[in-house]
């Protein structure tokens, strides 16, 4: 999607960049602004309000100033407890962390929750991800983002917080910032009225902005005797993954507002508040 966003960072620094472009913080790949997208009624999703990224467990000292400059007030961490314990976030200055475990009710052997183990164990990865199994794992996970009780609880809390939070910006992340985070941002943009075509474009940016940063992961896996190709369905994103969540949402709730109201239990006042905070007219 063409267009540019202008963001005024902490300390008054102003930056203009294309919609969807990566924010250059080397130790936090897949970091980008969810704003700048135009809606069906001609509004625009505010920039500098909602960011998305990988986890913040490996933020380099050299990158802290750039990350702090975003002015993030709250970090929503969608990872499991085990993931958070392995790689605790290094939070931006002044930020508060809110842990929302989307997969708390999921079998701990599920692929997204076992990501770190799979990346260093080619035998286990082949057992779980060989053939078409990786795609099936992800398709199942995306459907569960809509229906799994812990996912409902986590996403309800996230969007309710966005509805009433005075202090933005916020940053949403999981481990690689693509699946749990991908649905969080996609559902939000759909609710705001961004065309589905552009929501999918935003989602698929992860393949450009994350996979190059994971070259050492692929190399290490190869050196350990694994076939790095089997990691691609797990570490990248595919249109069919997000389609699975959208289809599940439509089957259960009819449309995105039905998902927010009947699926997540948010009120129309919450939805109006989210739109009021995150949409603007040119």
C-alpha positions in Angstrom: 0.0 0.0 0.0 1.5 3.4 -1.0 1.6 6.4 1.2 3.7 7.8 4.0 3.4 8.2 7.7 4.9 11.0 9.8 5.7 10.2 13.5 6.9 12.6 16.1 9.1 10.7 18.5 10.1 11.4 22.0 12.3 14.5 22.3 10.5 16.0 19.3 12.3 14.1 16.6 10.1 13.8 13.4 10.4 11.0 11.0 8.6 10.4 7.7 8.6 6.9 6.1 6.5 4.7 3.8 3.6 2.9 5.3 4.6 -0.5 6.6 8.3 0.1 6.3 10.6 -1.4 9.0 11.9 0.7 11.8 15.7 0.3 11.8 16.4 -1.3 15.2 18.8 -4.1 14.3 18.3 -6.2 17.4 14.4 -6.0 17.2 13.5 -7.3 13.7 10.0 -7.1 12.3 9.5 -3.8 14.1 7.0 -1.6 12.3 4.2 0.9 12.9 0.7 -0.4 12.3 -0.5 3.0 11.4 -0.9 4.9 8.1 -3.5 2.7 6.5 -6.5 4.3 5.0 -10.0 3.0 5.8 -13.1 2.6 3.7 -14.6 5.8 5.0 -11.5 7.8 4.2 -10.1 7.9 7.7 -6.4 7.0 8.4 -5.1 4.7 11.2 -3.0 7.0 13.4 0.8 6.5 13.2 3.0 6.4 16.2 0.3 4.7 18.3 0.6 0.9 17.8 3.8 -0.8 17.0 4.5 -4.5 16.5 7.8 -6.5 16.7 9.6 -9.7 17.8 10.3 -10.1 21.5 12.5 -7.6 23.2 14.8 -10.2 24.9 17.8 -9.4 22.8 17.8 -5.6 22.6 21.3 -4.5 22.1 22.7 -1.7 24.2 23.5 0.2 21.0 19.8 0.0 20.0 18.3 1.1 23.3 18.2 4.8 22.4 16.4 4.2 19.1 13.9 1.9 20.8 13.4 4.4 23.7 12.8 7.1 21.1 9.5 5.5 20.1 8.1 6.5 23.4 6.4 3.2 24.1 4.3 3.3 27.2 3.0 -0.3 27.3 4.4 -3.5 25.9 1.8 -6.3 25.4 3.7 -9.6 25.5 1.6 -12.4 24.0 4.1 -15.2 24.8 3.8 -18.1 27.1 5.3 -18.1 30.5 8.0 -20.4 29.4 8.9 -18.2 26.5 9.0 -15.1 28.8 11.3 -16.9 31.3 13.7 -18.0 28.6 14.0 -14.5 27.1 12.7 -11.8 29.4 12.0 -8.5 27.6 14.4 -5.6 27.9 11.7 -2.9 28.1 12.0 0.5 26.6 12.6 3.3 29.1 9.4 4.1 31.1 7.4 1.2 29.6 5.1 -1.1 31.5 4.8 -4.7 30.5 1.4 -6.5 30.3 1.7 -10.3 29.9 -1.2 -11.9 27.9 -0.6 -15.6 27.3 -2.6 -16.3 24.1 -1.6 -20.0 24.2 -2.0 -20.8 27.9 -4.7 -23.3 27.2 -2.9 -24.9 24.2 -1.0 -28.2 24.3 2.6 -27.2 25.2 3.8 -29.4 22.4 2.1 -27.1 19.9 4.6 -25.7 17.3 4.4 -21.9 18.2 4.9 -22.6 21.9 7.9 -24.9 21.2 9.6 -22.6 18.7 12.9 -22.3 20.6 13.3 -26.1 21.0 12.5 -26.8 17.4 15.1 -24.3 16.1 18.0 -26.2 17.8 16.8 -29.8 17.5 16.6 -30.9 13.8 15.2 -34.4 14.8 12.4 -32.9 16.8 11.7 -30.4 14.1 11.5 -33.1 11.4 9.1 -35.1 13.6 6.8 -32.1 14.2 7.3 -30.1 11.0 8.2 -32.6 8.3 6.1 -32.7 5.1 3.0 -30.5 5.4 2.8 -30.8 9.2 4.2 -27.3 9.8 1.5 -25.6 7.8 -1.2 -27.7 9.5 0.2 -26.7 12.9 0.0 -23.1 12.0 -3.4 -23.3 10.4 -4.7 -24.9 13.6 -3.0 -22.3 15.7 -4.6 -19.4 13.7 -8.0 -20.9 14.1 -7.4 -21.2 17.9 -6.4 -17.5 18.1 -10.2 -16.9 17.5 -11.6 -19.6 19.7 -9.1 -20.9 22.3 -10.3 -19.6 25.8 -6.9 -18.3 26.7 -6.7 -16.5 23.4 -10.1 -14.9 23.9 -9.0 -13.8 27.4 -5.7 -12.4 26.1 -7.1 -10.5 23.1 -10.1 -9.2 25.1 -7.7 -7.7 27.6 -5.5 -6.2 24.8 -8.3 -4.5 23.0 -10.1 -3.4 26.2 -6.8 -1.8 27.3 -6.5 0.0 23.9 -10.0 1.3 24.3 -9.4 3.0 27.6 -5.6 3.6 27.6 -4.6 7.3 27.7 -0.9 6.6 27.4 0.1 5.5 23.9 2.2 4.4 22.0 1.9 0.7 22.7 4.0 -2.2 21.3 2.5 -5.7 20.7 4.8 -8.7 20.3 5.1 -12.4 20.7 8.3 -14.4 20.0 8.8 -13.7 16.3 6.0 -11.1 16.0 4.2 -12.8 13.2 1.4 -15.2 14.4 -0.1 -14.2 17.7 1.0 -10.6 17.0 -0.1 -11.0 13.4 -3.7 -11.8 14.3 -3.7 -9.1 17.0 -2.8 -6.4 14.5 -4.9 -7.9 11.6 -8.1 -8.0 13.7 -7.4 -4.5 14.9 -7.0 -3.1 11.4 -10.1 -4.9 10.2 -12.1 -3.4 13.1 -10.8 0.1 12.1 -12.1 -0.4 8.6 -8.9 -1.1 6.7 -9.6 -3.1 3.5 -8.9 -6.8 3.9 -6.5 -6.6 0.9 -4.3 -4.1 2.8 -4.6 -6.0 6.1 -3.1 -9.0 4.3 -0.4 -6.9 2.7 0.6 -5.6 6.2 0.6 -9.1 7.6 2.8 -10.5 4.8 5.5 -7.8 5.3 6.9 -10.2 8.0 8.5 -12.3 5.2 10.5 -9.3 4.1 11.3 -7.9 7.5 11.9 -11.0 9.7 13.3 -13.8 7.5 16.5 -12.0 6.5 17.3 -11.4 10.2 16.9 -15.1 10.9 19.7 -16.1 8.5 21.9 -17.2 11.5 19.0 -19.4 12.7 18.8 -21.2 9.4 22.6 -21.5 9.2 22.8 -23.0 12.7 20.0 -25.4 11.9 21.8 -26.5 8.8 25.1 -27.0 10.6 23.2 -29.2 13.2 22.2 -31.5 10.4 18.7 -30.1 9.7 17.1 -29.1 6.4 16.4 -25.3 6.8 13.6 -25.5 4.3 11.3 -27.2 6.8 11.6 -24.1 9.0 10.2 -21.7 6.4 6.5 -22.5 7.1 7.2 -21.9 10.8 9.4 -18.8 10.7 7.6 -17.1 7.8 4.0 -16.3 7.2 1.6 -17.4 4.5 -1.6 -15.9 3.3 -3.4 -19.1 4.1 -2.6 -18.8 7.8 -4.3 -15.5 8.3 -7.1 -16.7 6.0 -7.7 -19.5 8.5 -8.2 -17.1 11.3 -10.5 -14.8 9.3 -12.6 -17.8 8.1 -12.9 -19.0 11.7 -13.9 -15.5 12.8 -16.6 -15.3 10.1 -17.9 -18.8 10.6 -18.3 -18.2 14.4 -19.3 -14.5 14.5 -20.2 -13.3 11.0 -17.9 -10.3 10.8 -15.2 -8.5 12.7 -17.6 -6.5 14.9 -19.3 -9.8 15.8 -15.9 -11.2 16.8 -15.2 -8.2 19.0 -18.7 -8.1 20.6 -19.8 -11.7 20.8 -16.4 -13.4 20.6 -14.4 -11.1 22.9 -17.3 -9.6 24.9 -16.4 -6.0 24.2 -19.1 -3.4 24.2 -20.0 -1.0 21.4 -18.6 1.8 23.6 -15.2 0.0 23.6 -15.2 -0.3 19.9 -16.1 3.3 19.5 -13.3 4.2 21.9 -10.7 2.2 19.9 -11.8 3.9 16.7 -11.8 7.3 18.3 -8.2 6.8 19.6 -6.7 5.2 16.6 -8.4 6.9 13.6 -8.0 10.4 12.2 -9.1 12.4 9.3 -6.4 13.8 7.1 
